[in-house]
Amino acid sequence: GGVWVVSKTKNAVGRLNYPSRVLDGAVTPASTTFDVLQHAGEVFVDDETGSTLNQVSPANMRLGGDKQLPGSADVSFGARTISVTDAASGKVWAVSPSTVNGFDQEASEPVMVGSEGIVSAVGSDDRIYSADPKTGVVTVTGVDANGAVTSSESSTWDGLKGAGDLQMTVVGDQPVVLDAAAGKLFLPGGKRLALENARDAKLQQAGPESDFVAVATRKALLKQPLDGGTAKTVAFDGEGVPAAPVQLGGCVHAAWSGANKYVRDCVNDGDDKKVDVPKASASPSYVFRVNRDLVVLNDVNSGNVWLVNQNMQLVNNWDDV
């Protein structure tokens, strides 16, 4: 299996051959402000400077043509659905890996139009979950392979109205919203909780069904039950800037730059781990990369990759690719 990772130093998106524990190929994006989106064999480079989306061809390690997106577009990728959310206009579009090259922000019909500041995430069920901070409305949109709407459900979460910059995630088919600046966490249905040390807090990446959502603050990993029950706190020594945590295979993975800590908290306590990130660079920025049942920790600045389930083995053979 392969997991795609990023190095801004090398200006590259590389493929980690997980069984061999080496990088075995790379492509070079046009700018230095890019990220990678992946599901199984479908891989995209999301370029924030040029507001473009490029499909990667893993077979011949090539980047496809630039697909122009709205200037402030945020892209989320499930299995077959890609959402393109333009927070400036409040528009949300849906495309699939096979239809993305036909996308045109003028001609393509949005699946929904909300207010400025709207945020969206694609769930593991391939539906698009959107939160509108102006109206407090949360919408779940089902789409077909052509990006046309097949279902739409909306509900108003009272406390969301007038919120600031929002983060959105989906746990199974349950939407969760964070207003980090205000220290407010909104659980499915709109139940609002106060979150301490919320500055820099990150919601988990969208992931499989679970009875809790993972949230990382500067000082701890929180496992917050979706029903509003008491959160489990997994603290570590020090504080830092958290990566968005990941739930996968019965474990939650969390990491912090600054403190350079990695924490794993699992259903089976014997799998728990709390360690320093070995051989970290001077100014790392951590992102967990997930594909199929694999998860690795990627410092997007240096390109370092740690195999978190293989004793934090470091892979960084960028010069070979």
Secondary structure, DSSP 8 states (H G I E B T S, - for coil): -EEEEEETTTTEEEEEETTTTEEEEEE--SSSSEEEEEETTEEEEEETTTTEEEEEETTTTEE---EE--TTEEEEE-SS-EEEEETTTTEEEEE-TTTGGG--TTTS--SEE--TT-EEEE-TTS-EEEEETTTTEEEEEEE-TTS-EEEEEEEE-GGGTT--S-EEEEETTEEEEEETTTTEEE-TTS-EEE-TT-TT-EE--SBS--SEEEEE-SSEEEEEETTS---EEEE-SS--EE---EEETTEEEEEEETTTEEEEEESSGGG-EEEE-TT--SS--EEEEEETTEEEEEETTT--EEETTTTTEEE--GGG-
